[in-house]
Amino acid sequence: MVQIVEFRVIMPLLLEEYRVAQMYMVNKIQEQQTGGGEGVEVLINKPFENEEFGRGQYTSKIYHLQSKIPSWLSAFVSTKFMYIEEEAWNAFPKCKTVLKCPYLNRFKLTIETIHVADNGNTVNAHNLDKDALALRKVEYLDIASNVKDYWNYVIGGPEIDLTKFKSEITGRGPLAPGWQAACDPVMTAYKLVTVDVPYWGFGYRLEQALLGAERALFLESHKQCFHWIDEWFGLTYEDVRRMEMENDLALNQKLGKLTIVSNACENGSSAGIAESASEPKTKRRESNTRAIPATNWRTNI
């Protein structure tokens, strides 16, 4: 059965600040979580333009996350085949991410995000029809909450208590109970997660596990996003895009991958081509080549 959950993550940031903060956070977390044969492999990172989103940045990645697979799932699927393919279209303030597993070819998870300058009270930010609204569940995620469940520990991350944190640069924080109602500035990431695992015997259980993992991923990553405010505050979009280009190459080198990463800015100007230094020049692939089969942390978080 298809599961639809809209996670609403409220942040004490301006929309323009969040765009930079989110990219900085993704780069830093992916770097921390990649190594030892697991993590994020970047295949493509290039500008796109289409009717649905307009102009933005398209990425294609593989998440090698064998150690994160629940032990009960190994009874149905060999963990060596459990890597995830991700395609993402980032056209801020809208983003779309599609996750697939080649071994489970009927599995599909989609995350559609829209960022709004409000405190989480927009009733239907995604303009869902009545059938989708009837299936949708809404969950508010409080980045100041210190409650953890199994998936928070699986996702990992440092212990952060935002009820005691105050930014030295901006003076924002601590986040006291009920902070969302009076916060200024404030914005919300409306993350609509649709998951379908139509397999008898473990499909529903895996759907629930995936929703739990997404919930924990959104919460832990956004905690860190605000906690790192004094690191990213003042950076420009161009600054973090250059950091992303360098980080893409570093991630692939950590995993021993030879993929070329095409990395250009959304305005269409070239930011350069990041290539694996370990690959002979005579054998370099074209930038749109997908080397499959060759995370736990993703683009749309």
C-alpha positions, 0 to 999 in steps of 0.5 A: 500500500502506498504511504504518504507522509508530509514532514514539516520541518520549521527552521529559524532562518530566512529562505535565502539563508536556508538555501545556503545552509542546506547545501553546506549541511549536505556537503559536510554530512556527506563528507563525514559519512563517506569512507570504508567502502560506504557513503555517497558516490556522485555520478552527475551534477549539472544544470537542468531546465524543464517545464515542471521546475524551471531551472535548477541543478540535477544530480545523480548519486549512488548511496552505498549503505550496506551496514544501515540495512535492518538485519531482518531484511537480510532474510529476504535480500542479500545486503551486498545488492542493497545500494540506492540510486538517487536522482534529484532536481533542486530548483529552490524553493522546490526540490524533487528526489527519487530513490530506487533500488535496482534489486527491488525494481518495484520499490520507489520512494519520492520526496517532494519539497517546497520551502515556504516563509511561514511557521508550518501552517500552510494547509496544502503546500503541495496542492494535493488533490482530494485523493492524495489528501485523504492518504496524507499524514502530517508530522511536525518535526521539532529540531529542538526536541531531544527525543530519539528512537531507533532510527535516530541512532542508526542515522547517527550524528553528534549530540546537539541540544538546541534548547541550550545553543546560541549563535555567536554571530546571529544571536539566534537561540536557544530554542525554548519550548514553543519557539516556532510560534514566535520565531523571527525569521522563520521558514518551513520545509514541507517534505512530502514522502511517498513510498511504495514497496509492493512486495508480499511478506516484507513490503509494509514493514520496509515502508514503515522502516523507510519512513522512520529513517526519513523522519530521523534523517530530516530531524538530525540533519536539520538540527546540525544545519542550525547548529552550524549557523556560525560556519555557513552564515555569510557564505554566498550561494556561489561559495557553497556551489564551489565547495560542492564541486570539490566535495563531489570529487573527494567523495568519489576518491574516498570510495575509489570510484572513477566517475567524472562529475560534471559540475556547473552552476545553475546560471549555465556558466561552467564551474569546471569538471571534477575528475578522479585523479586516479583515472588515466586520461585516456580512459576518462568517461563522458560526464553523463556516463552512469557507472552502475553498479559501481547512504545514508545521507542524501541531497534532499534533506 
